[in-house]
Amino acid sequence: MSSVLRYGADSSVAFDLPADVLLAECDAPRGQPLDDPAAAVAAALDDPIEFPPLARTIVPGDLVALAVEPGLPQAANIVAAVVHSLIGAGVSASDVAVVIAPGETAADENLQEQLPAELKRQVQWLKHDSSDRDSLAFVTTLAAGHPVHVNRALSDADVVIPIGTLRQEASLGNLGAYGVLYPGFCDEATQQRYRAASSVESPVQWKRKRDEAREASWLLGATFTIQVVPAGGGDLLHVLAGEIGAVDAEGRRLCEAAWTYSIPRRGSLVVALIEGDQRDQTWENVGRAIAAAMQVVHAEGAIAICTELQSEPGPSLQRVMGADGDINSDAVMQEIRRDRSADAVPASQLVQALRRAHVYLLSGLDDDVVERLGMAPVADSSEIARLASRHESCILLANAHRIVAREKGDKSN
């Protein structure tokens, strides 16, 4: 059975596997990608979910801040469409601030590229810095006693519109629509609390974090949001706008319908591919891909991750490198669980995977780095195809960082 699956910006792997070997091919999500994302944004703003049209909720003179989540697919098209809608409602371009939280890579899309030169000059373009105390403002304190320090441009705005990407309920580290502002545009101490691998992996602790994010969003006055449901690569399936709780619920339903897969049984090899440009080629997404693969791989099986990853390992992953192959050491995992670095969660996922399966990595990293992380480096896509041909059963997960895969009958996720 022949299959061609994409990874990276424009790479692919060709598989030719017997039907009884290929247990599942999770390729494109269910649904048709949008032909015109900007038009979809405009339509969503004209007819929001459980909220008046955007033009009726703002007035000339309002200061409007767009809080743009890093890694947002079609970010430039979305920002341009929102800015045009605001101007159409009477808002001055100079009263619009676009604030973006930096992601793991420096490859954030140029958010200005879809706007005419005059509007580019008038709109304020800001990058959030969680460690710059002068750019933060204290807003309130949560019920649990945690202070909320948010980007000052957002606290000063009359209208704040969080713009983010939705995922399934069971997706690793998912906070839903509420997580864009909190912790995304807060201080470093708040962000560190959310980076703890122990809380992400504990359903009870993570529910508490989700509740905190919901509380903080309401206290910050973020009742309206724009969220997208991603398609494969950098495309979109849906654009939703409206009351944040209603958008979160509808978006979760749409993500489940598009990105949840049922696998007949676990495979001896799971190939997890990460499609997209450098904004998607991150350790955070590698962690998500590993989490998806772990749900459907046999114990003592193998996981092959296909990426164009170029980011060097951060502090937590360097702990894995420093373990000198002793991945089963409890001390290594304990140290990672205490970490608050941005790569703590992917490091934890990697250690858990290495304890259960052989892990291969196709990336842009040096072989020595991959080997010191406990993985087997893969030279090219043909080596992945040969690896698959040697296994008795194989599961293919395209866009594995967005997938939630379950063995048939498994209700645990």
N, C-alpha and C positions, 0 to 999 in steps of 0.2 A: 504494500500500500504506500503510494508516494505522497509525501507532504513537504511543503516548503514553509518554514516559519521564520518570521523576521525577529531581529534583535538589533539594538543600537539604532543609529539614525538611518542607515540604509544597508544593513547586512542581513544575511539569512543563512539558515541551515536547511539542507535538503535531506530528507529521510526517505528510505525505501524499506519498509518493514512489513513482514507478513501480518495478515489481519489478526491472527491469534496472538501476536506479540504486542501489537499496538492496542493497549487497553482503552486509551482515551486520548483524543486530540482536542484540547481546549484552545481553539484558535481565536477567532474574532468574537467579541461579546455579542449578545443578541441585540439586534436593533440596527438601524441605518444611521451612519454618521451624518451630521448636519452639513449641508452644502454651503450655508452662509451663516457662520456663527454670529456675526455682527447683527444680522437681521433677527436672529433668534433672541439676542439680548434685548433689542428694541421691543420685540413683541412681548417678551416676559415683563419688561418694565411698564408696558401699556396695560397689561392684564395680569397683575401679580396674584399670588395665592394668598387668600384671606387678608388682603391689604389693598388700600386704594392705589390707583395708578401713581407712579412716582411723581409725575408732574403736579399732582394735586396735594402732595405732602410737603413740598418745599416752596419757598418764596424767594424772590430776588433779594439779595443781601445775605442769604444763608451761606455760612461757611460749610462746605461739604468735603469730607475726607473719605477717600476710597482706601481701605486696608486690603492690600492684595497679597494673598498667600503665595509663598515661593513655589515654583514648579507648576503654576497654574497653566493648563493647556490653553493655547490660543489667547494668551494674556493680552497681547497688543490689540487684537481685534476686540476683545471684551472691554478693555479700558477705553478704547476709542469710542465704542458704541455708547458706553455709559456717559462719557464726557459730552458727546453730542446730544444725548437725551437731557442732560442737566442744562446745557445751554439752551436747548429748545424750551425748557421750562422757565427760562428767565434768569438762570444762575450765571454770573459772570465767570469766565474761564479763570480769572485771577483769584476767584474765591474757591477754586477746586484744588485740593491737595491729593496727590497720589502717593501713598506710603507703601513701600514693599519691605517685607522682612527678608533678610538675606538667607539663602538656602545653603546647602552643603557645598555646592559648586559655585563658581563665579560666572556661570553661563546663563544667568537670568536673561530672558528675552528683553530686548530693548522695548520698553513699554510705550515709547513715544512714536514708534515707526509708522503707525497707521493714522497719525494725526497730521493735519497740515502745519506748516512751519509756524504760522502765527499763533495757533493754539499751543503748540509745543512751548513757545516762549512764555505764554501767559500762565499756563498750569504750573503749579508747584510740584516738583519731583523730589521725593525724600526717601532715604533708606533708613530703616529702623536700626538702631544700635542699642542692644539690651544692656550694654555695659556703660553707656554714657548717661550718667545721672542727670546732667543738665537738660537732656532731651526727653526726660521722663517727668510725669506728674502724678502725685498721689491723688487717687480718686475716692477710694472707699476701703473698707475692710470687710472681708467675707465673714460669714457666720462662724466659720472654723477659726477665725482669727488671723487669716493671712491678709496682709496689706496688698492692695492692687495699685501698682505703679504702671501706668500705661504711657505709650508714646504721646508726647505733649501735643502734637498736631491733631491727634485723635481726641484728646480731652478738651481741646479748645474749639473743636468743630461743633456746629449746630446740628449737623447730620453726619452720622458715621455709617458707611456701607461696607460691611465685610464681604469680601469676594474670595471664594475658596472652591476646593475640589472635594466632592463627596465620595465616600467609600461605604462598603457594607458594614453592618454592625460588628461582625466578627473580624474585620480587618485589623491587623496588628497596629496598635497605637491610635486607633480611630477615635476622634472626639466629636465627629459630626460637624454640623454647621457652626456650633458654638465655639469650636476650638481655634477659629481663625484669630480672634482678638486675644483670647486668653488660653494659653500663654503666649501665642505667637507675637504679640506686640507689647509684651510686658518686660519687666526687668529680668536680669540674668538669674537672680535667685529663684524667681517663679519658674523660669524655663528649666532650671536645673532640677527642680522638684519633679517636673514632668518627664525628665529624661531617665529617671531611675528605672533600670530594667526590672527590678522587683515589683514595682507598681504596675508596669505595663503588662507583666505576665500574670498578675493576680487579678482575677475578675472582680473581686470585692474592692480592692484598692483602686482599680481603674474606673469602676463605677463611681467611686467617690470623686475621682478627678473629673469625670464627665459632669457630675452634678455641680462641681465647683465652676467649671467652664460655663455651664448654663447660668448659674447664679451671677457670675461676673459679667457675662454679656448683657443680662438684664440691667444690672446696676450701672453699666456703662452706657445704657440707653440704646443698645443695638437691637432694635426690634425688627429691622428690615435687613435682608441679606440677598446677595446674588450667589448662587452655587451652580456648579456644573457637574454633570455626570460624564466621565471621560469615556471615549471610545478607544480603539487600539491606537498606538503611536501617540500623536499629538492631536487627534481629532476629538470631537465632542459628540455625545449622543443626545444630551438634553441641557437646556439652560433653564434654571428655575429662579424666580425672584418672588419675594413676598415676606410675610411674617415668618420670623426665623424658626419658630417651632414647627409650623406647617411645612416650610421648605425642608427642614431636617427630616421630618417623617416621610414626606413624599419622595425626597431624594434617596432615603434609605431603601424605600420600596423599589424604586427604579434601579438602584445599584444591585440589589439582591436579584432582581429579574434578569439583569444584563450579565452579571459577573459571577454568579454562584454556579458551580458545576458539581454534578454527582458522578463519582467514579465507581465503576463496577467492583473493583477490588484494588488493593495496594499493588504497586509495581516494584520490580527489582531495581528499575532505574526511573527516575523522574528528571526530565529535562525542563528547566525553568528558564525562560527567556525574558529579558527586559528590553522592551522596544522603546525608542524615543531618543532625543538628542541628549546632550550632556546634562540638561536639567533633570533628566530621568535616570541618568547613570550615576547613582549615588549609593553609598553604603546603607543608607536608610532603606532604599528600595531593594537592595540585596537582602537585607534582613527580612523584608516582607516576602520576597520570593522564597527564601529559605523556609519561612513559616508556612507558606502555602504548600511547598514540596513535602515538608515533614508530615503533613496531614495524610499523605497518600503514598509514602514510600515504605517498603518493607524494612523491618529491623535488619540491620547488617546489609541493607541495600546501598544504592548510590544516588547521589544528586549531582547533576551537572548544571551549572549556572552560566548562561550565555549573556555577556554584557560587553559594553565598550567602556567600562569603568576605568577611570584614570586617577581618581582621588586616592592619595596615600592614606594608609590607616591612621586613625586618630588615637588618642590615649588609651581607650579601652581595648581596641584591637591590637595595640602594641603590647598590652598585657598578654594577649594570646600568643603573640610572637615571642614574648619573653618566657613562655612556659616551656620552651624547648621540647615540644612534643608531648609534654605531660598534661594533656587536656583533661584527663580524669581527676586531676588534683582539685579537691574541694576549695583549696585556697584561691585558685585562679578565679573560679566562679564567684566566690565571696567578694573578692576585690572588685570584679566587674559589677556586681550587684550594688556595691557601695559607690561606684562611679556616678558622676553626673555629667559626663561628657556627651557630646552629640552622637557619638557612635557606641554608647553603652548598650543600647537595645540590639543593634545588629551584632555586636560582639557576643552578647548573651545567646542570641539565636544561633550563631556560628558554633559556639562551644557545644550547645545542646545537639546540634546536627552532627558534629564530629564524633560525639560520644555514641551515636547511633548508626551513622552511615558514612560511607566514603563520599567526600565532596570534591568535585572538580570545578575549576573556575576558568572560563575564557574571558579575558579582560585585556586592558592596555597596560597592566602592571608588570613589573619585572618578575620573572619566574621565581627569583630568590624570595621576593616579598610574599608571593602566593604560597610558596612552600613553607615559609616560616609561620604562616597563618594556619598551617595544618592541612591545606588543600593541595590538590594536584593541579599544576598549571596545564592548560590546554592551549596548543599552539594556534589552531584555527578551527573553522566550522566543520571541515571534513573529518577531523579527529572526533568531534562530537558525534557525527553520523556513524563512524566506525564503532565508537563506544556503544551506541544504541543497538547496533547490529549484533553485538556480542551478548546482549542480555535476553533473558527468557521472557521478560515482560517490560513494557515501556509506557510511560505516561508523558505526554507533551503539554506543557503549560506555557502558552504564549502570553505576554503581558502578565507574567507571574506576580508582579508587585501589585496588581489590582485584583487578582483572583482569590476567591475563597473556595477551595476544593474540599469536598467531603467524600469519604467512602460511603457507598450506598448503605443507607440504614443508620449512619452515624448522625446523631442529633446533638453531639456534645458541643459544637461550635455555636 
